[in-house]
């Protein structure tokens, strides 16, 4: 039986400061490092065949801490920008509360929570899905079909796009989906790649 663990990176410094982060390469906060260590503790007993992550430091660091915690630093790790966080364009670096004051709560909610409305100069969730899902289908799913155990360390929106597909969520349902930082989400598959179960660890 194949197993796939989706892991949103631990809290970043800009999560802590309530800023739009996107593709800006910010490190984990102290709490984020602790969340990654706790995720590793929850994953003791798993033997991973390979790992996938974005090219951003916060996801890389989370994965490194997890693999060190479980003593599996020698597995193949593939990094690709297809798994990067959604690019927030002109909002990147802005405090979310200040952005709401500037543009209005309703507009910011549309940018953050709609499926296909882009913030200025940035990506919608639909755009993020259009790069993350083909990467999953071509680079990750073949390993699932082989029955391997895999971990993906990525970001709130790239993982929301994957969960949308794995759980067959509608565009409306995915807007309510929040994936917590540093909490492993385990999927189990049958031999045909059909999801049997999923749960947070």
C-alpha positions as CSV (number, residue, x, y, z in Angstrom):
1,X,0.0,0.0,0.0
2,X,1.4,3.4,-1.0
3,X,1.5,6.2,1.6
4,X,1.9,9.9,0.9
5,X,2.6,12.5,3.6
6,X,1.9,16.1,2.8
7,X,3.6,18.5,5.1
8,X,3.2,22.3,5.1
9,X,6.4,23.9,6.3
10,X,6.6,25.1,9.9
11,X,5.8,28.7,10.8
12,X,8.0,31.1,8.9
13,X,9.3,34.4,10.1
14,X,6.7,36.2,7.9
15,X,3.9,33.9,9.1
16,X,4.8,35.1,12.5
17,X,4.7,38.8,11.3
18,X,1.4,38.2,9.5
19,X,2.9,39.1,6.1
20,X,2.1,37.8,2.6
21,X,5.1,35.7,1.8
22,X,4.6,34.0,-1.6
23,X,8.0,33.4,-3.3
24,X,10.0,35.6,-0.9
25,X,12.6,33.2,0.6
26,X,12.2,33.7,4.3
27,X,13.5,31.3,7.0
28,X,11.5,29.4,9.6
29,X,10.8,31.1,12.9
30,X,11.9,29.4,16.1
31,X,8.4,28.0,16.5
32,X,8.6,26.8,12.9
33,X,11.7,24.8,13.7
34,X,10.0,23.3,16.7
35,X,6.9,22.4,14.6
36,X,9.2,20.6,12.1
37,X,10.8,18.7,14.9
38,X,7.4,17.7,16.2
39,X,6.4,16.6,12.7
40,X,9.5,14.4,12.6
41,X,8.5,12.8,16.0
42,X,5.1,12.0,14.6
43,X,6.7,10.4,11.5
44,X,9.0,8.0,13.4
45,X,8.2,4.5,12.2
46,X,7.8,5.7,8.6
47,X,10.4,4.6,6.1
48,X,10.3,7.0,3.2
49,X,11.5,6.1,-0.3
50,X,11.9,9.6,-1.5
51,X,11.0,13.3,-0.8
52,X,9.8,16.2,-2.8
53,X,9.9,19.9,-1.9
54,X,9.7,23.4,-3.3
55,X,12.8,25.4,-3.9
56,X,12.0,27.7,-1.0
57,X,14.1,27.7,2.2
58,X,11.2,27.3,4.7
59,X,10.0,24.0,3.0
60,X,13.6,22.8,2.6
61,X,14.4,23.4,6.2
62,X,11.2,21.7,7.4
63,X,12.1,18.7,5.4
64,X,15.7,18.6,6.5
65,X,14.7,18.8,10.2
66,X,12.1,16.0,9.7
67,X,14.5,13.7,7.9
68,X,17.2,14.3,10.6
69,X,14.7,13.6,13.3
70,X,13.8,10.3,11.8
71,X,17.3,9.4,10.8
72,X,16.6,9.2,7.0
73,X,18.9,11.9,5.5
74,X,20.1,9.7,2.7
75,X,16.9,9.4,0.7
76,X,16.5,11.0,-2.7
77,X,15.2,14.6,-2.4
78,X,13.8,16.4,-5.5
79,X,13.3,20.2,-5.4
80,X,11.1,22.0,-7.9
81,X,9.5,25.4,-8.1
82,X,6.2,23.7,-9.3
83,X,5.7,23.1,-5.5
84,X,6.4,26.7,-4.5
85,X,3.8,28.7,-2.6
86,X,1.4,30.8,-4.6
87,X,3.1,34.0,-5.8
88,X,1.4,37.0,-4.2
89,X,2.8,39.6,-6.5
90,X,2.5,43.2,-5.2
91,X,1.2,41.9,-1.9
92,X,4.4,40.1,-1.0
93,X,6.0,41.5,2.1
94,X,2.9,43.5,3.1
95,X,1.3,43.0,6.5
96,X,-2.1,41.4,6.0
97,X,-3.9,43.7,8.4
98,X,-2.4,46.8,6.7
99,X,-3.3,45.4,3.3
100,X,-6.9,45.1,4.4
101,X,-6.9,48.7,5.6
102,X,-5.5,49.8,2.2
103,X,-7.6,47.7,-0.2
104,X,-10.6,46.8,2.1
105,X,-11.4,43.5,3.8
106,X,-13.7,42.3,1.0
107,X,-11.1,42.8,-1.7
108,X,-8.3,41.1,0.3
109,X,-10.6,38.2,1.1
110,X,-11.3,37.8,-2.7
111,X,-7.6,37.7,-3.4
112,X,-6.8,35.3,-0.6
113,X,-9.9,33.0,-0.9
114,X,-11.2,33.1,-4.4
115,X,-10.2,30.2,-6.7
116,X,-9.3,32.2,-9.9
117,X,-8.9,35.9,-9.0
118,X,-5.2,37.0,-9.0
119,X,-3.8,39.6,-6.7
120,X,-2.0,42.4,-8.6
121,X,1.0,40.8,-10.3
122,X,0.5,37.5,-8.6
123,X,-1.1,34.0,-9.0
124,X,-4.5,32.7,-8.1
125,X,-5.0,29.3,-6.5
126,X,-6.0,28.1,-10.0
127,X,-2.6,29.2,-11.4
128,X,-0.8,27.4,-8.5
129,X,-2.8,24.2,-9.3
130,X,-1.9,24.5,-12.9
131,X,1.8,24.1,-12.1
132,X,1.6,21.8,-9.0
133,X,-0.8,19.2,-10.4
134,X,1.0,18.3,-13.6
135,X,4.2,18.0,-11.5
136,X,2.4,15.6,-9.2
137,X,1.0,13.6,-12.0
138,X,4.3,13.2,-13.9
139,X,6.9,13.2,-11.1
140,X,5.2,11.9,-7.9
141,X,2.2,9.8,-8.8
142,X,4.3,7.2,-10.6
143,X,6.0,6.5,-7.3
144,X,2.7,6.2,-5.6
145,X,1.6,3.7,-8.1
146,X,4.7,1.7,-7.3
147,X,3.6,1.4,-3.7
148,X,6.3,3.7,-2.3
149,X,6.1,5.9,0.9
150,X,6.7,9.5,0.0
151,X,6.8,12.9,1.7
152,X,6.1,16.2,0.2
153,X,7.2,19.3,2.1
154,X,5.6,22.4,0.6
155,X,3.2,25.3,1.2
156,X,-0.3,26.1,2.1
157,X,-1.6,26.8,-1.4
158,X,0.5,24.2,-3.4
159,X,-0.7,21.6,-0.9
160,X,-4.3,22.9,-1.1
161,X,-4.1,22.3,-4.9
162,X,-3.0,18.7,-4.3
163,X,-5.6,18.0,-1.6
164,X,-8.3,19.5,-4.0
165,X,-7.4,16.8,-6.5
166,X,-6.9,13.9,-4.1
167,X,-10.1,14.6,-2.2
168,X,-12.0,15.6,-5.3
169,X,-13.0,18.9,-3.8
170,X,-15.1,21.5,-5.6
171,X,-13.7,25.0,-6.3
172,X,-16.0,26.2,-3.6
173,X,-15.0,23.6,-1.0
174,X,-11.3,24.2,-1.4
175,X,-11.7,27.8,-0.5
176,X,-12.6,26.8,3.1
177,X,-9.6,24.4,3.3
178,X,-6.8,25.5,5.6
179,X,-3.8,23.3,6.1
180,X,-2.0,23.9,9.4
181,X,1.8,24.4,9.6
182,X,3.9,21.5,10.6
183,X,1.2,18.8,10.9
184,X,1.7,15.7,8.7
185,X,-1.3,14.8,6.5
186,X,-1.2,11.1,5.6
187,X,-2.9,9.6,2.5
188,X,-3.0,5.9,1.9
189,X,-3.7,4.4,-1.6
190,X,-4.7,1.1,-3.1
191,X,-2.6,-0.5,-5.8
192,X,-4.5,1.5,-8.5
193,X,-3.6,4.8,-6.9
194,X,-7.1,5.3,-5.4
195,X,-7.2,7.2,-2.1
196,X,-8.3,4.8,0.7
197,X,-8.0,7.1,3.7
198,X,-6.5,10.4,4.8
199,X,-5.9,11.9,8.3
200,X,-3.7,14.3,10.2
201,X,-1.1,12.6,12.4
